[in-house]
Amino acid sequence: MPKASSKSVSHASRHKTKPATKRSAPPRRKKASAKRSKSRHPIILYFWPTSNGIKISVMLEECGLPYELKPVNINRGEQFHPHFLGVSPNNRIPAILDPNGPDGEPIYIFESGAILQYLGRKTGKFYPKDERGRVEVDQWLFWQVGGLGPMAGQAHHFRGDAPEQIPYAIARYTDEVNRLYGVMEKRLADREYLAGDYSIADIASWGWSRNWKRQGQNIEEFPRLKAWHERVAARPAVQRGVKAGEHLRAPNYQIGQDPVAMKVLYGQRARA
């Protein structure tokens, strides 16, 4: 994979790219000064161009919030650097720093679902304000976070990245993704989006469903899901969000053919 680049990107003219911090101490969570709290600093997005990472770049584009990308090359272990662990103790991207957080104070947030909810509350966009509507969105957001994402990720791994082909594992996760696609297909029978109106639930699920080929699925078997996927993909903000950090992607890159990435990403155990 290419090294994290410090080159600025200008699409949407709203965000820049900063290199990942490699050896700095964990960030301090101190109160912002009165002057700082009144200013508008961009959100820092700790990012790598994965299905989880683009959830947040898409949401930021949809909300029209200024942001800067800070690449965290997970294939080279940058997620274990002390600074990033101070932001995301689970050593996973994405994470954000919002300098203009609640009451004008900075706030760090990790976990994509929590970030989407926060940005929805912050902007009042794509996340209902009424409790009934919010519950409807939350159900499908957590369905993705707890189901579609992990199962699709396992399908990616055993179908393409695992050092050995294990037929049971391949069938297990390919079939489970197929079942989840069927759930979406039924859900979309009488609505255009998962929770009625376009929401963070759609943003969360779309990033994973776009990799249907890698998951061993035939999108033609799910015509409603296909139409939903195309509706979301046609949104200009989604297109901009997907392009965020595209300079970090290597053409035809496969984790399974990268021994360094395989060692970094898999076989992890608890760290002291």
N, C-alpha and C positions, 0 to 999 in steps of 0.2 A: 504493500500500500504506500501511497505517497506520504511524505512527512506533512505534519500539520503546517499549513501555510499562513503567513502573516499578511498576505496580499488582501487588500480590501475588495469586496464585491459590492456592486452598486445597484443590483436589481431592486426595483421599488424605491431606490434611493433612501432606504430607511435603516439598513443595517450594514455593519462592517464586520470583518473577521479579525480576531486577535488570536495569536498563538496560545496554546495551553501553557499555563505556568507549571514548571517542572519541579522546582525544589523549594518553593516558598513555604512558609509556615501556614498552618490553618488560618483562615480569615477570621478576624475579630468581628464580633457582632456588637458594635458600639452605636450609640445613639447619633443620629444625624444632627448636624448643627441647624440652627434656624434658617441660615442662608441656604444650606443644602436641601432642606425639606421643601423649600419653595421652588427649587429648580426642577427641570425636567431632564433627568439623565436617562439614557436608554437602558432597557433591561439587558442584562448579560445572560446569554443562553449558552450553557455548557453543552456541547453538541457533538455528535458524530452522525453521519448520514445513514441512519438505520430507520426501521419502521417506527420505533419509539421516538427517535430524535425528531423526525419530520412532523410528528403530531404537534409539537410545540412551535416549530417554525411556521407551520400552516396556521395555527391559532393566532400567533402574533401578527401574521400578515392579515388574517381575517379581521382582527380587531384594530388594525392600523396603528399598532404600537411600535415605536422605534426600538430597535434592539441591535445588539452586537453579538456575533458568533464568537465563541471561544472554543475552538476545536479541542476535543479530548480523544486522542487516538487510542481507542480501546483495543486495537490489534497490537499495540506496542506497550501496553501496560500503563498508560498515563492516568487511568482511572484509579490507580493505587498511589498516586503522588499525594503527599500530605495536604497540600492546598485543596485538592479536589475532595479528599475524604472529609475535610472540614465543611464542605458544602453538601456532599452526598455520602453519608456514612455507609451506604450499601454499595459503594463503588460502582454505580451504574449511571449512565446518562439516560435521559436528560435531567438537567437541574437548572434553576435560574437564580439570579440575584436581581431583585427589583429594588433599586435605590429609592424609589418612591412608593414604599409599601404602606401598610396601615398607619394612619396618623403621621404620614410623612417619614416614617422610619424605614430603613432598609430591611429587607426580609429575604432569606434564602429558602428555597423550596426544592425538594427532590421528589421523585415519583411522578410519572407523567399524568396520572389521573388527578392527583392533588394539584398539579400545576394548571391543568385545564380548568378545574373547578375554581381555582383562585382567579385566573384571568377572566373567567366568565363572570364572577362576582365583581371583580374590579371594574370591568367595562360595561357590565349589564348586557353583554352580547352572547348569544348562542347558549345561554343557560338561564332558564326561566326564573323569575323572581317569586312566583307563587309556589307554595309547597307541593301541591299536587303535580304541577308541571315539572318541578325540580326532581321529585321522586321518579317520575317517568324517565327522565334523562339519566339519573344516577343508576337506575337498574341496568340500562344498556351500556353505560360507561363501565360499570364494574363487571358486566358480562364480558366485555372486551378485555379488561385488565386481568380478570381471573380465568378467562376461558380462551377466547380466540387468539390472543397474543401468545400465551404460553404453549398452547397446542400447536399453533402454526410454527412457532419457533422450534419446537421439537421435531416437527415434520421437516423443516429446513435442515436441521442438524442430521437426522438419521437418513434422509434422502440424499443429501449432498455433501455434508461435511465430515461425517463420521469416518474414521479410518478403516472401518470394516462394515460391510453391509449385513444388517441384522433383519431378516425378513419380518420377524414378529414386530419389532419396533417400527419398521417402515409402515406396515399395515395398520398397526395400532394408531399412530398419529395421523396418517393419511385419512383413515376412516373417521377419526374424531373431528378433523377439520371439515370433512365432508358433512358430518352431522351438524356442525355449527353453521356451515353455509346453508344447510336446509332450514335451520332455525331462522336465519335472516330472510331466506326466501319466503317463508310463511309470514313473517312479521311485515314484510313489505307488500303484502297482498292488497292492502287497503290504505296505504300511505306512501308518501314519497321518501320519507326519512324515518330512521329508527324510532324516534320518539315523537313523531308528528312533524314538527318544524325542524329545519336543519339546526344541528346542535353539536356540542362537544362529543356526544356519543358517536355521531357520524365521523367527525374528525379523527377520533381514536380508532375506529374500526377500519376506515378507508386505507390507512397506511399499511395495514396488514393484508387486506384483501387484494391489494394491487399485485401481490406476489403469488397469485393463485397457481400459476404454472409451477413454481418452485415447490408448492405444497401438494402437487400431484392432482390438481383439480381441473375440471373442464367447466369453465365459466358458462358455456352454452347450456349446461344442465340447470342453470339457475338464472332464468331470464329476468326476473325482477331484481335480483342482486346485481346482475350485469347492468341493468338500466340505472339502478341507484349509483353504482360505481361510476358510470359515465356522467351522471348528473353532478356528482361531487367533483370529478376530475375536470369538468368544464369550468369550474369556478376560477376566476383569475387569481384570487388569493391562494388557492390550493396550488395552482401552477407555480406561483412565485415561491411558496413555501417549500415545494419539492426541489426547486432549483437552488435553494439555500445550501451552501456548502458543496455544490456539485463538483467543485474543483478538488474536493477531497476524495472523490470516487475514482478508483482505478478501473479502466475498461476491462471487462471480463474477469474481474477479480473474484476468486473463490477462497473462502477461509480454509477449506479443507486442503488446499494446495499451498498454504502458507504455514510452515512448521512453527514459526515464531508466534503467530496468532493462535494457533491451536494450543500451544503450550500456555499462553497467557490466558486464554478464554475458558479453557476446559480443565477439569480436574482440580478446581480451586477448593481449598478447605479453609477453615477458620484461621484468621491471622491474629497474632498477639497484639 
